[in-house]
Amino acid sequence: MIKPFKITLPENIKLQNKLKKKLSEYEKRVGKLKKKLYMNNPELSYNSIPGFKALITKRLYLRGEVETQELAKEIIEEYGRVDNDEFNAAASVINDYCETGGKKLKKGTGL
């Protein structure tokens, strides 16, 4: 089940800029996954933690906020499925970046 919550783009400009850099990092990771999945379905690369992070972050910049359940429904419509655990993990990471700059995260590349 997708955890229902809203992620809001931070007002802090420095934090927004750091989040933009993270988006670039996520898109590179998705690009690598697409190459690995070339023979299968490269669109499955978005049904991964880096893919979900990229989609959530892009949505933040387009709309200023993300309703997790709404976005998950759109992903299912577009790609046919969503891994709930991976989506929830990705959403939690992006939400923490927006709220604390990633201070609650125990591992990862950080902001």
Secondary structure, DSSP 4 states (H G I P E B T S, - for coil): -----EEE--S-HHHHHHHHHHHHHHHHHHHHHHHHTTTS-GGGGGSSHHHHHHHHHHHHHHHSEEEHHHHHHHHHHHHS---HHHHHHHHHHHHHHHHHSSTT-SSS---
